[in-house]
Amino acid sequence: MDATPIIQAAAKLKDLAALYRDVRQTSRALGLPLSDADATVQSMPDASPAKWHLAHTTWFFETMVLAPYLPDYPLFDPAYNYLFNSYYESVGARHPRPRRGMLTRPSLDAVYAYREHVDLAMDRLLQGRVDVQAAALVELGCHHEQQHQELLLTDILHLFAQNPLRPAYKAPEPLPVQRENSAAVRYLEFGGGIVEIGHGGNGFAFDSEGPRHRVLLEPFRLADRLVSNREWVEFIADGGYRNPLLWLSEGWAKINAEGWTAPLYWEPVEDGYCAMTLRGMQAVDPAAPVAHLSYYEADAYARWAARRLPTEFEWEHAARDLPPVGNFADSGRLRPRPAPAGEGLLQMYGDVWQWTASAFSPYPRFRPAEGAVGEYNGKFMSGQLVLRGGSCVTPAGHVRASYRNFFPPDARWQFSGLRLAEDL
Ligand SMILES: [Fe+2]
């Protein structure tokens, strides 16, 4: 008798197979504009080569799903466990992260062959009876790959920004720049009280989004839209980057050590600023949300504006009844867009990730998952701040109200911006 628990709902398995196919095809499409050289070079230790992203996401399925759950699965190449393991100590030794750009071999074509090999095996696995735990790992692997789709784009932007030719990842279609004033920011009131925070219900969530628990919020107000480039230019013009009273000590040290005087990728031109984008060098649109900020910059701006950053709990409480729709990667725009006209909270999802004032810490009663995937989030819960809402390079459908992204406070190569809050 087979004691293995099998997944009960065939419909759910069909959905899972469709999700898998969709995610894998999207990654393949993201690689299409890239040559082997584009996909191999690493622009800084924090960024990974596109080829590495394409292989590592494949390694995740091979290591976490196929090797343990598909009988007689042949590894594509046993050396790949060393090359494409990211940070899973329990899965073995790995190639050092800052040296991922040294991997001129395997070629990009070999990585695509690796992807095909794993996809064929996953096809076999998903057509049969699937262990409940294996199904959960496939789902996790799909959401993991979506995270890497975003990283592939942010890392390619960082790489192309180092190239004096300023290559465009996607055909440079200059977008209309809104010169007129965008609507004045409005603040929406929230009464506070004891609220429920964290993922609930049956849909997918990462372990760090739970358990659902109670949080006490004081009454607060939240800006109806993101801070715009026009507002950021005012901050610069008012000496924002030169006034130590606005900055956290670490932030002040950082901007002086690095010579930061504007968001990452900005360059002054005669009538304003231009910036490197996934569509090449483009004029900075004053009405679009400011992007590529560190936490330090977001925090300093909030102080300059006599406001503050929201906590992640305030953000989640405000977002919980809003559908997670916005300017995501699927729009193909790959740039933040100005706030649309409308009432209520705008731009809560998409465009740019929103820095919050909250540390990426475990929620009460948090327990990492069992096994190697327990290393996924829990071990990163120190020295990082939470960002909410997704960005213009986040796959649509990937984020939700409880979703917690996290980065160290000096990171700014992600599409990171801010929304202001204040005490009521
Ligand atoms: Fe990963």
Boltz pocket constraint, residues with backbone or C-beta under 6 A from the ligand:
constraints:
  - pocket:
      binder: B
      contacts: [[A, 56], [A, 86], [A, 144], [A, 148]]
      max_distance: 6.0
